[in-house]
Amino acid sequence: QVQLVESGGGLVQPGGSLRLSCAANGRFSIINAMGWYRQAPGKQRELVAAFTSGGSTMYADSVKGRFTISRDMSKVTVDLQMNSLKPEDTAVYYCNIGGIHVGQSFDSWGQGTQVTVSS
């Protein structure tokens, strides 16, 4: 079982910034999925930002121009820089990393970190 460790959530005022980080423990043959999702109360989990299999990035329309996803493949970490935060960005944020670990495919999720945007 590949475990992911998230950090960086918290309370921030509208217009503020936060950076989320996620790290995977272990050695991996292949990493083919890295992304961030969020789930607000009463809503389904949705994609926020992710790397495609070709290495490019994709973003939800609601965060384009405000959020930036980045990664370090040597450390198997994926970060989400969130700027110009809005109250509607309030949610639990989850990182997702998938690939192959000791010959088996995996698709792991972080424990979730709360982001609250409020004055």
All heavy atoms as an XYZ file, in Angstrom:
887
protein
N       0.850     -1.177      0.000
C       0.000      0.000      0.000
C       0.894      1.237      0.000
O       1.741      1.403      0.875
C      -0.907      0.005      1.239
C      -1.862      1.172      1.313
C      -2.988      1.054      0.313
O      -3.219     -0.010     -0.235
N      -3.664      2.145      0.063
N       0.692      2.078     -0.972
C       1.465      3.308     -1.059
C       0.739      4.398     -0.284
O      -0.428      4.678     -0.536
C       1.638      3.740     -2.524
C       2.349      5.080     -2.592
C       2.410      2.678     -3.299
N       1.421      4.984      0.660
C       0.821      6.047      1.468
C       1.252      7.406      0.966
O       2.407      7.608      0.596
C       1.209      5.875      2.932
C       0.600      4.640      3.581
C       0.841      4.602      5.081
O       1.841      5.103      5.565
N      -0.089      4.009      5.809
N       0.293      8.321      0.988
C       0.558      9.704      0.616
C       0.397     10.577      1.844
O      -0.518     10.360      2.644
C      -0.401     10.180     -0.474
C      -0.496      9.325     -1.737
C      -1.423      9.981     -2.756
C       0.873      9.058     -2.330
N       1.265     11.538      1.990
C       1.202     12.457      3.125
C       1.009     13.868      2.602
O       1.834     14.359      1.830
C       2.483     12.374      3.977
C       2.416     13.374      5.138
C       2.680     10.956      4.506
N      -0.089     14.480      3.031
C      -0.415     15.842      2.602
C      -0.091     16.833      3.714
O      -0.146     16.500      4.901
C      -1.908     15.951      2.287
C      -2.391     15.080      1.155
C      -3.872     15.276      0.916
O      -4.406     16.304      1.366
O      -4.486     14.405      0.281
N       0.173     18.058      3.301
C       0.377     19.139      4.259
C       0.024     20.464      3.609
O      -0.035     20.555      2.375
C       1.823     19.165      4.758
O       2.712     19.375      3.682
N      -0.230     21.465      4.440
C      -0.346     22.821      3.931
C      -1.714     23.453      3.971
O      -1.853     24.616      3.583
N      -2.744     22.757      4.393
C      -4.065     23.362      4.437
C      -4.175     24.377      5.570
O      -3.234     24.600      6.328
N      -5.346     24.995      5.667
C      -5.560     25.944      6.750
C      -6.637     26.954      6.425
O      -7.395     26.803      5.468
N      -6.676     27.996      7.258
C      -7.643     29.077      7.110
C      -6.943     30.282      6.488
O      -5.857     30.676      6.943
C      -8.214     29.445      8.476
C      -9.119     30.683      8.551
C     -10.389     30.470      7.743
C      -9.441     31.009     10.006
N      -7.564     30.852      5.488
C      -6.982     32.014      4.816
C      -8.102     32.968      4.426
O      -9.236     32.536      4.166
C      -6.163     31.568      3.581
C      -7.046     30.929      2.525
C      -5.362     32.720      2.990
N      -7.783     34.242      4.380
C      -8.771     35.233      3.972
C      -8.918     35.252      2.457
O      -7.997     34.863      1.730
C      -8.353     36.615      4.458
C      -8.383     36.777      5.960
C      -8.108     38.204      6.392
O      -7.576     39.011      5.628
N      -8.472     38.529      7.623
N     -10.071     35.690      1.968
C     -10.241     35.817      0.517
C      -9.126     36.667     -0.084
O      -8.746     37.694      0.478
C     -11.603     36.503      0.389
C     -12.343     36.065      1.604
C     -11.314     36.014      2.699
N      -8.614     36.206     -1.221
C      -7.500     36.878     -1.861
C      -6.145     36.369     -1.431
O      -5.120     36.722     -2.031
N      -6.123     35.552     -0.396
C      -4.865     35.019      0.113
C      -4.361     33.824     -0.677
O      -4.942     33.427     -1.680
N      -3.261     33.255     -0.171
C      -2.603     32.135     -0.850
C      -2.311     31.009      0.138
O      -2.102     31.250      1.329
C      -1.281     32.589     -1.471
O      -1.493     33.574     -2.462
N      -2.291     29.820     -0.399
C      -1.869     28.630      0.339
C      -1.134     27.714     -0.625
O      -1.401     27.732     -1.832
C      -3.059     27.869      0.922
C      -3.735     28.396      2.184
C      -4.962     27.551      2.502
C      -2.776     28.399      3.365
N      -0.252     26.912     -0.057
C       0.449     25.901     -0.862
C       0.244     24.552     -0.217
O       0.554     24.359      0.962
C       1.943     26.222     -0.978
C       2.687     25.311     -1.939
C       4.142     25.729     -2.082
N       4.867     24.922     -3.052
C       4.938     25.217     -4.345
N       4.334     26.296     -4.811
N       5.614     24.431     -5.178
N      -0.268     23.616     -0.997
C      -0.456     22.247     -0.539
C       0.668     21.375     -1.091
O       1.102     21.558     -2.238
C      -1.802     21.696     -1.009
C      -3.040     22.515     -0.661
C      -4.290     21.798     -1.166
C      -3.131     22.776      0.823
N       1.105     20.433     -0.277
C       2.158     19.509     -0.702
C       1.721     18.082     -0.440
O       0.977     17.804      0.506
C       3.459     19.801      0.049
O       3.956     21.072     -0.277
N       2.202     17.185     -1.271
C       1.867     15.762     -1.132
C       3.089     14.951     -1.512
O       3.706     15.193     -2.560
C       0.694     15.432     -2.056
S       0.237     13.694     -2.112
N       3.421     13.995     -0.668
C       4.584     13.153     -0.920
C       4.193     11.688     -0.827
O       3.408     11.296      0.043
C       5.688     13.465      0.094
N       4.764     10.878     -1.706
C       4.529      9.435     -1.694
C       5.755      8.733     -1.141
O       6.887      9.079     -1.492
C       4.246      8.939     -3.106
N       5.517      7.753     -0.285
C       6.609      6.989      0.299
C       6.868      5.729     -0.499
O       5.950      4.947     -0.740
C       6.270      6.620      1.749
C       6.157      7.828      2.635
O       6.911      8.781      2.487
N       5.212      7.811      3.546
N       8.122      5.513     -0.918
C       8.460      4.288     -1.618
C       9.234      4.531     -2.899
O       9.516      5.670     -3.264
N       9.564      3.432     -3.547
C      10.228      3.489     -4.853
C       9.251      3.009     -5.904
O       8.543      2.019     -5.682
C      11.482      2.617     -4.857
C      12.618      3.175     -4.032
C      13.874      2.359     -4.237
N      15.029      2.962     -3.604
C      16.262      2.490     -3.732
N      16.480      1.422     -4.471
N      17.269      3.091     -3.126
N       9.244      3.684     -7.043
C       8.234      3.397     -8.037
C       8.850      3.169     -9.405
O       9.742      3.894     -9.811
C       7.235      4.553     -8.093
C       6.677      4.896     -6.749
C       7.223      5.937     -6.013
C       5.654      4.164     -6.199
C       6.746      6.244     -4.752
C       5.163      4.464     -4.939
C       5.701      5.504     -4.203
N       8.327      2.169    -10.100
C       8.782      1.916    -11.464
C       8.206      2.954    -12.406
O       8.881      3.431    -13.325
C       8.356      0.520    -11.910
O       8.822     -0.462    -11.025
N       6.947      3.245    -12.189
C       6.231      4.183    -13.062
C       5.294      5.031    -12.211
O       4.611      4.525    -11.329
C       5.396      3.437    -14.140
C       6.318      2.688    -15.100
C       4.513      4.407    -14.913
C       5.578      1.799    -16.078
N       5.269      6.316    -12.494
C       4.255      7.212    -11.961
C       3.486      7.741    -13.155
O       4.060      8.395    -14.034
C       4.866      8.369    -11.173
C       5.585      7.865     -9.926
C       3.789      9.393    -10.792
C       4.657      7.250     -8.888
N       2.216      7.441    -13.237
C       1.443      7.866    -14.399
C       0.231      8.717    -14.046
O      -0.588      9.035    -14.919
C       1.014      6.657    -15.242
C       0.259      5.633    -14.429
O      -0.297      5.942    -13.385
N       0.258      4.399    -14.905
N       0.078      9.053    -12.785
C      -1.034      9.919    -12.389
C      -0.604     10.742    -11.182
O      -0.121     10.191    -10.194
C      -2.271      9.104    -12.040
N      -0.778     12.050    -11.304
C      -0.508     12.955    -10.185
C      -1.506     14.104    -10.290
O      -1.566     14.766    -11.328
C       0.915     13.499    -10.208
C       1.996     12.452    -10.084
S       3.649     13.175    -10.036
C       3.953     13.236     -8.282
N      -2.252     14.314     -9.218
C      -3.230     15.384     -9.285
C      -3.800     15.750     -7.941
O      -3.502     15.120     -6.928
N      -4.601     16.797     -7.970
C      -5.289     17.281     -6.775
C      -6.792     17.350     -7.055
O      -7.203     17.797     -8.132
C      -4.789     18.664     -6.384
C      -3.446     18.660     -5.749
C      -2.231     18.814     -6.363
C      -3.175     18.478     -4.361
N      -1.220     18.730     -5.439
C      -1.776     18.527     -4.197
C      -3.962     18.284     -3.228
C      -1.160     18.390     -2.948
C      -3.353     18.146     -2.002
C      -1.970     18.199     -1.868
N      -7.565     16.923     -6.076
C      -9.012     16.958     -6.137
C      -9.522     17.673     -4.893
O      -8.777     17.849     -3.932
C      -9.578     15.534     -6.190
C      -9.225     14.777     -7.445
C      -7.923     14.321     -7.663
C     -10.184     14.517     -8.417
C      -7.592     13.627     -8.816
C      -9.864     13.817     -9.574
C      -8.570     13.381     -9.758
O      -8.245     12.692    -10.910
N     -10.790     18.045     -4.911
C     -11.381     18.642     -3.723
C     -12.837     18.229     -3.604
O     -13.491     17.894     -4.590
C     -11.248     20.168     -3.749
C     -12.071     20.852     -4.830
C     -11.759     22.345     -4.854
N     -12.536     23.054     -5.870
C     -12.350     24.321     -6.195
N     -11.405     25.056     -5.580
N     -13.098     24.882     -7.118
N     -13.303     18.291     -2.358
C     -14.697     17.959     -2.090
C     -15.242     18.945     -1.082
O     -14.764     19.011      0.062
C     -14.842     16.529     -1.577
C     -16.279     16.075     -1.444
C     -16.396     14.577     -1.255
O     -15.436     13.892     -0.914
N     -17.585     14.051     -1.495
N     -16.229     19.713     -1.513
C     -16.898     20.662     -0.637
C     -18.094     19.971      0.006
O     -18.606     18.978     -0.530
C     -17.349     21.882     -1.437
N     -18.557     20.475      1.151
C     -19.704     19.852      1.826
C     -20.909     19.734      0.902
O     -21.299     20.707      0.246
C     -19.979     20.808      2.985
C     -18.674     21.460      3.249
C     -18.015     21.599      1.911
N     -21.481     18.542      0.838
C     -22.664     18.327      0.029
C     -22.416     18.201     -1.459
O     -23.369     18.111     -2.244
N     -21.152     18.187     -1.859
C     -20.823     18.108     -3.285
C     -19.932     16.903     -3.567
O     -19.322     16.342     -2.664
C     -20.118     19.383     -3.744
C     -20.985     20.628     -3.685
C     -20.287     21.807     -4.328
C     -21.191     23.029     -4.348
N     -20.510     24.187     -5.015
N     -19.888     16.524     -4.828
C     -19.028     15.419     -5.220
C     -17.572     15.870     -5.312
O     -17.287     17.061     -5.514
C     -19.485     14.869     -6.573
C     -20.810     14.133     -6.538
C     -21.136     13.457     -7.857
O     -20.713     13.906     -8.920
N     -21.867     12.364     -7.793
N     -16.675     14.918     -5.186
C     -15.263     15.220     -5.355
C     -15.022     15.616     -6.807
O     -15.542     14.984     -7.727
C     -14.410     13.999     -4.991
C     -12.923     14.281     -4.929
C     -12.155     13.074     -4.422
N     -12.529     12.742     -3.048
C     -11.902     11.829     -2.313
N     -10.866     11.161     -2.823
N     -12.294     11.568     -1.090
N     -14.224     16.660     -6.992
C     -13.960     17.141     -8.342
C     -12.468     17.336     -8.564
O     -11.707     17.618     -7.626
C     -14.678     18.482     -8.574
C     -14.220     19.615     -7.686
C     -14.859     20.952     -8.031
O     -15.654     21.020     -8.995
O     -14.559     21.939     -7.341
N     -12.072     17.214     -9.819
C     -10.692     17.451    -10.192
C     -10.385     18.939    -10.097
O     -11.149     19.774    -10.579
C     -10.447     16.979    -11.619
C      -9.075     17.303    -12.213
C      -7.996     16.493    -11.538
C      -9.082     17.054    -13.719
N      -9.259     19.253     -9.486
C      -8.779     20.634     -9.418
C      -7.671     20.853    -10.451
O      -7.731     21.768    -11.262
C      -8.255     20.970     -8.017
C      -7.692     22.392     -7.979
C      -9.360     20.813     -6.980
N      -6.659     20.007    -10.394
C      -5.529     20.134    -11.307
C      -4.807     18.796    -11.362
O      -4.797     18.057    -10.374
C      -4.566     21.225    -10.840
N      -4.210     18.508    -12.515
C      -3.518     17.232    -12.650
C      -2.519     17.293    -13.796
O      -2.596     18.181    -14.660
C      -4.517     16.111    -12.892
N      -1.585     16.358    -13.761
C      -0.678     16.151    -14.879
C      -1.270     15.056    -15.753
O      -1.730     14.032    -15.253
C       0.711     15.735    -14.385
C       1.490     16.858    -13.790
C       1.464     17.105    -12.426
C       2.264     17.691    -14.594
C       2.185     18.146    -11.870
C       2.992     18.738    -14.048
C       2.947     18.974    -12.690
N      -1.221     15.259    -17.058
C      -1.650     14.224    -17.975
C      -0.534     13.205    -18.131
O       0.597     13.415    -17.670
C      -1.994     14.816    -19.340
O      -0.774     15.284    -19.953
C      -2.966     15.974    -19.205
N      -0.841     12.089    -18.770
C       0.175     11.057    -18.985
C       1.324     11.585    -19.841
O       2.437     11.080    -19.760
C      -0.446      9.827    -19.635
O      -1.057     10.174    -20.871
N       1.068     12.606    -20.633
C       2.116     13.190    -21.456
C       2.929     14.251    -20.751
O       3.892     14.782    -21.310
N       2.545     14.548    -19.506
C       3.320     15.501    -18.724
C       2.809     16.926    -18.741
O       3.361     17.789    -18.054
N       1.763     17.196    -19.506
C       1.196     18.535    -19.496
C       0.240     18.668    -18.321
O      -0.055     17.690    -17.635
C       0.496     18.838    -20.816
O      -0.522     17.902    -21.056
N      -0.243     19.877    -18.091
C      -1.120     20.117    -16.951
C      -2.534     20.423    -17.414
O      -2.756     20.912    -18.525
C      -0.604     21.282    -16.099
O      -0.446     22.442    -16.937
C       0.742     20.950    -15.473
N      -3.486     20.131    -16.533
C      -4.878     20.453    -16.797
C      -5.495     21.003    -15.524
O      -5.109     20.591    -14.418
C      -5.646     19.226    -17.292
C      -5.604     18.034    -16.379
S      -6.380     16.566    -17.091
C      -8.061     17.132    -17.296
N      -6.405     21.940    -15.691
C      -7.022     22.609    -14.550
C      -8.532     22.697    -14.726
O      -9.041     22.810    -15.839
C      -6.482     24.038    -14.412
C      -5.015     24.119    -14.092
C      -4.065     24.201    -15.102
C      -4.571     24.120    -12.771
C      -2.710     24.284    -14.810
C      -3.224     24.204    -12.471
C      -2.297     24.275    -13.498
O      -0.956     24.352    -13.188
N      -9.237     22.670    -13.602
C     -10.659     22.988    -13.625
C     -10.810     24.445    -14.048
O      -9.980     25.294    -13.689
C     -11.263     22.767    -12.245
N     -11.866     24.731    -14.781
C     -12.077     26.103    -15.252
C     -12.117     27.091    -14.091
O     -11.659     28.230    -14.213
C     -13.375     26.190    -16.047
C     -13.272     25.529    -17.410
O     -12.132     25.288    -17.880
O     -14.329     25.248    -18.003
N     -12.647     26.658    -12.975
C     -12.835     27.555    -11.833
C     -11.529     28.000    -11.192
O     -11.510     28.960    -10.420
C     -13.724     26.889    -10.779
O     -13.140     25.677    -10.337
N     -10.425     27.295    -11.472
C      -9.153     27.654    -10.825
C      -8.088     28.102    -11.812
O      -6.988     28.486    -11.403
C      -8.610     26.468     -9.988
C      -9.659     25.958     -9.019
C      -8.096     25.336    -10.878
N      -8.391     28.070    -13.098
C      -7.404     28.473    -14.095
C      -6.937     29.897    -13.854
O      -7.739     30.790    -13.585
C      -7.999     28.365    -15.503
C      -8.072     26.951    -16.031
C      -8.675     26.912    -17.430
C      -8.765     25.493    -17.950
N      -9.422     25.421    -19.277
N      -5.633     30.086    -13.931
C      -5.058     31.401    -13.708
C      -4.806     31.728    -12.257
O      -4.143     32.722    -11.943
N      -5.312     30.892    -11.339
C      -5.121     31.145     -9.907
C      -4.310     30.039     -9.236
O      -3.545     30.316     -8.309
C      -6.477     31.248     -9.211
C      -7.353     32.370     -9.730
C      -8.604     32.544     -8.862
N      -9.462     31.365     -8.865
C      -9.802     30.693     -7.771
N      -9.368     31.078     -6.591
N     -10.600     29.643     -7.860
N      -4.479     28.815     -9.683
C      -3.796     27.666     -9.091
C      -2.720     27.168    -10.046
O      -2.887     27.207    -11.271
C      -4.771     26.525     -8.822
C      -5.764     26.771     -7.720
C      -5.950     28.030     -7.156
C      -6.531     25.729     -7.234
C      -6.863     28.250     -6.147
C      -7.457     25.922     -6.223
C      -7.631     27.187     -5.689
N      -1.642     26.641     -9.470
C      -0.564     26.048    -10.260
C      -0.142     24.734     -9.635
O       0.191     24.684     -8.444
C       0.649     26.985    -10.336
O       0.261     28.242    -10.890
C       1.739     26.373    -11.220
N      -0.157     23.685    -10.439
C       0.307     22.381     -9.976
C       1.757     22.199    -10.413
O       2.135     22.605    -11.516
C      -0.593     21.249    -10.507
C      -0.249     19.918     -9.837
C      -0.511     21.145    -12.024
C      -1.245     18.801    -10.151
N       2.543     21.605     -9.533
C       3.940     21.331     -9.866
C       4.330     19.990     -9.253
O       3.644     19.491     -8.355
C       4.856     22.446     -9.347
O       4.766     22.556     -7.939
N       5.429     19.448     -9.703
C       5.844     18.151     -9.177
C       7.352     18.018     -9.221
O       8.037     18.706     -9.981
C       5.206     17.011     -9.964
C       5.658     16.920    -11.413
C       4.913     15.811    -12.137
N       5.302     15.716    -13.551
C       4.788     14.826    -14.391
N       3.879     13.977    -13.969
N       5.205     14.804    -15.644
N       7.841     17.116     -8.410
C       9.251     16.730     -8.406
C       9.269     15.212     -8.541
O       8.997     14.501     -7.570
C       9.925     17.192     -7.115
C      11.418     16.929     -7.113
O      11.871     15.998     -7.818
O      12.141     17.646     -6.395
N       9.579     14.741     -9.723
C       9.513     13.301     -9.956
C      10.613     12.555     -9.219
O      10.458     11.381     -8.896
C       9.587     13.020    -11.463
C       8.387     13.546    -12.236
S       6.841     12.766    -11.712
C       7.008     11.180    -12.546
N      11.728     13.224     -8.925
C      12.810     12.549     -8.206
C      12.405     12.266     -6.758
O      12.865     11.294     -6.151
C      14.083     13.388     -8.244
O      13.920     14.595     -7.530
N      11.534     13.107     -6.208
C      11.082     12.928     -4.827
C       9.652     12.376     -4.765
O       9.169     12.068     -3.675
C      11.135     14.258     -4.086
C      12.523     14.861     -3.979
C      12.485     16.196     -3.260
C      13.861     16.823     -3.164
N      13.825     18.155     -2.497
N       9.009     12.287     -5.914
C       7.610     11.867     -6.017
C       6.735     12.746     -5.119
O       6.064     12.271     -4.184
C       7.422     10.364     -5.702
C       6.037      9.900     -6.175
C       8.480      9.519     -6.394
N       6.795     14.021     -5.383
C       5.952     14.983     -4.683
C       5.150     15.772     -5.702
O       5.590     15.991     -6.832
C       6.770     15.957     -3.826
O       7.675     16.684     -4.670
C       7.568     15.214     -2.760
N       3.979     16.196     -5.282
C       3.141     17.047     -6.118
C       2.575     18.159     -5.243
O       2.074     17.886     -4.149
C       2.035     16.245     -6.829
C       1.142     15.499     -5.849
C       1.219     17.141     -7.747
N       2.713     19.368     -5.691
C       2.278     20.538     -4.936
C       1.178     21.289     -5.675
O       1.053     21.177     -6.905
C       3.453     21.497     -4.705
C       4.507     20.930     -3.785
O       4.279     19.845     -3.209
O       5.566     21.567     -3.646
N       0.428     22.057     -4.916
C      -0.610     22.903     -5.502
C      -0.487     24.291     -4.883
O      -0.746     24.458     -3.701
C      -2.002     22.336     -5.244
C      -3.151     23.077     -5.924
C      -3.089     22.901     -7.438
C      -4.501     22.587     -5.390
N      -0.068     25.246     -5.681
C       0.004     26.631     -5.245
C      -1.331     27.297     -5.564
O      -1.758     27.313     -6.722
C       1.137     27.370     -5.955
C       1.239     28.844     -5.610
C       1.622     29.088     -4.167
O       2.498     28.410     -3.627
N       0.973     30.046     -3.524
N      -1.966     27.822     -4.538
C      -3.293     28.412     -4.697
C      -3.221     29.895     -4.355
O      -2.908     30.261     -3.221
C      -4.294     27.704     -3.790
C      -4.346     26.196     -4.002
S      -5.610     25.372     -3.010
C      -4.955     25.635     -1.356
N      -3.477     30.726     -5.344
C      -3.474     32.170     -5.169
C      -4.867     32.736     -5.397
O      -5.731     32.073     -5.970
C      -2.488     32.819     -6.137
C      -1.064     32.364     -5.930
O      -0.648     32.061     -4.802
N      -0.291     32.300     -7.003
N      -5.061     33.955     -4.944
C      -6.351     34.641     -5.132
C      -7.514     33.760     -4.705
O      -8.513     33.611     -5.421
C      -6.522     35.057     -6.599
O      -5.458     35.894     -7.008
N      -7.384     33.193     -3.535
C      -8.390     32.239     -3.064
C      -9.730     32.912     -2.831
O      -9.801     34.084     -2.410
C      -7.897     31.558     -1.787
C      -6.866     30.440     -2.037
C      -6.067     30.149     -0.779
C      -7.563     29.195     -2.545
N     -10.779     32.148     -3.114
C     -12.149     32.618     -2.968
C     -12.886     31.730     -1.972
O     -12.514     30.564     -1.784
C     -12.862     32.551     -4.319
C     -12.172     33.306     -5.439
C     -12.902     33.088     -6.765
C     -12.231     33.830     -7.903
N     -12.949     33.605     -9.189
N     -13.948     32.246     -1.355
C     -14.722     31.404     -0.428
C     -15.196     30.096     -1.068
O     -15.253     29.066     -0.379
C     -15.890     32.308     -0.046
C     -15.339     33.693     -0.162
C     -14.419     33.641     -1.353
N     -15.478     30.117     -2.347
C     -15.941     28.892     -3.013
C     -14.836     27.864     -3.208
O     -15.100     26.748     -3.662
C     -16.601     29.216     -4.354
C     -15.782     30.106     -5.274
C     -16.182     31.571     -5.165
O     -16.387     32.070     -4.031
O     -16.278     32.233     -6.234
N     -13.608     28.222     -2.884
C     -12.514     27.243     -2.903
C     -12.464     26.417     -1.621
O     -11.683     25.465     -1.520
C     -11.169     27.945     -3.091
C     -11.035     28.629     -4.439
O     -11.456     28.033     -5.446
O     -10.519     29.767     -4.477
N     -13.289     26.764     -0.661
C     -13.333     26.031      0.600
C     -13.743     24.585      0.360
O     -14.780     24.318     -0.261
C     -14.312     26.697      1.576
O     -13.822     28.003      1.911
C     -14.465     25.862      2.843
N     -12.911     23.665      0.814
C     -13.158     22.238      0.598
C     -12.057     21.439      1.286
O     -11.068     22.007      1.758
C     -13.159     21.922     -0.902
N     -12.245     20.138      1.302
C     -11.161     19.233      1.673
C     -10.438     18.861      0.379
O     -11.076     18.438     -0.587
C     -11.679     17.977      2.384
C     -10.510     17.039      2.701
C     -12.417     18.351      3.662
N      -9.133     19.050      0.377
C      -8.326     18.801     -0.802
C      -7.585     17.475     -0.643
O      -6.989     17.207      0.406
C      -7.338     19.941     -1.021
C      -7.992     21.178     -1.584
C      -8.867     21.940     -0.819
C      -7.753     21.587     -2.897
C      -9.499     23.064     -1.332
C      -8.369     22.713     -3.424
C      -9.244     23.439     -2.642
O      -9.861     24.549     -3.161
N      -7.610     16.681     -1.706
C      -6.982     15.372     -1.706
C      -5.977     15.279     -2.852
O      -6.292     15.658     -3.983
C      -8.014     14.264     -1.906
C      -9.086     14.190     -0.847
C     -10.259     14.926     -0.953
C      -8.926     13.359      0.264
C     -11.247     14.847      0.015
C      -9.913     13.273      1.236
C     -11.067     14.015      1.102
O     -12.046     13.933      2.063
N      -4.808     14.741     -2.564
C      -3.884     14.456     -3.651
C      -4.078     13.003     -4.095
O      -4.549     12.155     -3.326
C      -2.439     14.719     -3.259
S      -1.791     13.659     -1.973
N      -3.714     12.756     -5.329
C      -3.840     11.428     -5.929
C      -2.591     11.123     -6.726
O      -2.158     11.945     -7.541
C      -5.075     11.386     -6.830
C      -5.155     10.124     -7.652
O      -5.001     10.138     -8.863
N      -5.410      9.009     -6.995
N      -2.004      9.978     -6.448
C      -0.828      9.536     -7.196
C      -1.030      8.076     -7.559
O      -1.430      7.267     -6.721
C       0.468      9.705     -6.384
C       0.715     11.196     -6.079
C       1.659      9.125     -7.138
C       1.961     11.470     -5.240
N      -0.753      7.752     -8.812
C      -0.890      6.376     -9.265
C       0.291      5.952    -10.099
O       1.006      6.784    -10.665
N       0.492      4.649    -10.182
C       1.605      4.133    -10.973
C       1.842      2.672    -10.683
O       0.882      1.925    -10.445
N       3.115      2.287    -10.710
C       3.488      0.897    -10.432
C       4.527      0.889     -9.327
O       5.546      1.590     -9.399
C       4.029      0.205    -11.701
C       2.913      0.124    -12.752
C       4.548     -1.180    -11.367
C       3.338     -0.495    -14.055
N       4.260      0.040     -8.320
C       5.117     -0.066     -7.141
C       5.359     -1.546     -6.872
O       4.388     -2.301     -6.724
C       4.434      0.610     -5.947
C       5.148      0.428     -4.651
N       6.447      0.846     -4.436
C       4.729     -0.106     -3.469
C       6.792      0.565     -3.205
N       5.776     -0.002     -2.598
N       6.579     -1.956     -6.824
C       6.994     -3.361     -6.637
C       6.162     -4.298     -7.509
O       5.646     -5.313     -7.052
C       6.972     -3.798     -5.159
C       8.056     -3.073     -4.385
C       5.624     -3.583     -4.508
N       6.063     -3.927     -8.789
C       5.421     -4.779     -9.767
C       3.913     -4.737     -9.806
O       3.297     -5.430    -10.622
N       3.307     -3.935     -8.942
C       1.841     -3.870     -8.926
C       1.372     -2.429     -9.116
O       1.997     -1.489     -8.613
C       1.301     -4.415     -7.614
C       1.520     -5.926     -7.443
C       0.693     -6.505     -6.317
O       0.224     -5.789     -5.438
N       0.500     -7.813     -6.339
N       0.262     -2.300     -9.803
C      -0.286     -0.972    -10.001
C      -0.928     -0.471     -8.713
O      -1.414     -1.272     -7.902
C      -1.314     -0.974    -11.130
O      -2.397     -1.810    -10.801
N      -0.896      0.824     -8.511
C      -1.531      1.416     -7.347
C      -2.182      2.727     -7.738
O      -1.819      3.358     -8.729
C      -0.521      1.638     -6.218
C       0.432      2.788     -6.484
C       0.171      4.063     -6.001
C       1.590      2.580     -7.224
C       1.045      5.115     -6.252
C       2.467      3.626     -7.478
C       2.193      4.892     -6.989
N      -3.142      3.129     -6.956
C      -3.841      4.395     -7.134
C      -4.175      4.882     -5.727
O      -5.143      4.416     -5.120
C      -5.107      4.210     -7.962
C      -5.816      5.529     -8.213
O      -5.135      6.551     -8.412
O      -7.058      5.551     -8.187
N      -3.360      5.749     -5.195
C      -3.464      6.138     -3.784
C      -3.970      7.562     -3.618
O      -3.737      8.425     -4.478
C      -2.100      5.996     -3.102
O      -1.717      4.643     -3.024
N      -4.620      7.763     -2.474
C      -5.154      9.080     -2.121
C      -4.567      9.539     -0.794
O      -4.326      8.727      0.098
C      -6.676      9.017     -2.009
C      -7.343      8.761     -3.316
C      -7.564      7.557     -3.911
C      -7.868      9.746     -4.210
N      -8.194      7.728     -5.121
C      -8.392      9.067     -5.327
C      -7.943     11.149     -4.182
C      -8.984      9.732     -6.401
C      -8.526     11.806     -5.239
C      -9.052     11.104     -6.339
N      -4.379     10.832     -0.699
C      -3.963     11.407      0.566
C      -5.111     11.415      1.557
O      -6.254     11.110      1.219
N      -4.789     11.778      2.792
C      -5.784     11.758      3.862
C      -6.739     12.942      3.795
O      -7.782     12.939      4.457
C      -5.080     11.750      5.236
C      -4.529     13.096      5.703
C      -3.160     13.440      5.146
O      -2.689     12.838      4.170
N      -2.512     14.420      5.775
N      -6.414     13.916      2.974
C      -7.260     15.098      2.854
C      -6.785     16.203      3.778
O      -6.411     15.948      4.923
N      -6.795     17.407      3.272
C      -6.423     18.570      4.086
C      -7.466     19.668      3.867
O      -7.853     19.953      2.730
C      -4.996     19.054      3.742
O      -4.611     20.097      4.640
C      -4.886     19.561      2.321
N      -7.923     20.249      4.964
C      -8.985     21.238      4.902
C      -8.427     22.595      4.484
O      -7.444     23.083      5.043
C      -9.666     21.385      6.262
C     -10.758     22.444      6.320
C     -11.992     22.065      5.507
O     -12.479     20.943      5.603
N     -12.506     23.011      4.709
N      -9.076     23.198      3.504
C      -8.786     24.573      3.099
C     -10.061     25.379      3.322
O     -11.117     25.046      2.763
C      -8.348     24.652      1.624
C      -8.267     26.100      1.171
C      -7.010     23.954      1.436
N      -9.967     26.404      4.143
C     -11.109     27.261      4.429
C     -10.758     28.693      4.053
O      -9.756     29.235      4.539
C     -11.503     27.195      5.907
O     -11.801     25.836      6.257
C     -12.716     28.067      6.192
N     -11.570     29.276      3.189
C     -11.356     30.660      2.753
C     -12.499     31.498      3.316
O     -13.646     31.352      2.896
C     -11.304     30.768      1.224
C     -10.959     32.201      0.812
C     -10.296     29.783      0.649
N     -12.159     32.327      4.270
C     -13.191     33.089      4.956
C     -12.589     34.327      5.600
O     -11.436     34.311      6.043
C     -13.858     32.226      6.023
O     -14.787     32.986      6.782
N     -13.375     35.381      5.656
C     -12.929     36.591      6.342
C     -13.403     36.592      7.786
O     -13.111     37.523      8.540
C     -13.448     37.831      5.608
O     -14.859     37.774      5.474
